[in-house]
Amino acid sequence: MASLSEIERVEQGGLLQSRSYELWASFRGQRHRLFRCHDAREFGQICRALTRAREYAGVA
């Protein structure tokens, strides 16, 4: 069974641009964007849920 590895949080944008938040991961040697949003609160909730799920599965 293949698994996700190297999950990375990416924040783009700045003062003059709207911010975007992304989650990226490697899967079978290729990088894939898993999630993207413009809401910091929502992104934080998704990241925390992903962290808890990986801890529960013994991956983190």
KAJO-V131627 format. One record per backbone hydrogen bond with DSSP energy under -0.5 kcal/mol. NH is the residue of the N-H (numbers start at 0). CO is the residue of the C=O. Records with the same first field share a line. If there is no record, write none. Layout:
NH = CO, CO
This chain:
4 = 25
7 = 23
9 = 21
11 = 19
19 = 11
20 = 36
21 = 9
22 = 34
23 = 7
24 = 31
25 = 4
26 = 29
29 = 26
31 = 24
33 = 22, 31
34 = 22
36 = 20
39 = 37
42 = 38
43 = 39
44 = 40
45 = 41
46 = 42
47 = 43
48 = 44
49 = 45
50 = 46
51 = 47
52 = 48
53 = 49
54 = 50
55 = 51
56 = 52
57 = 53, 54
58 = 53
59 = 53
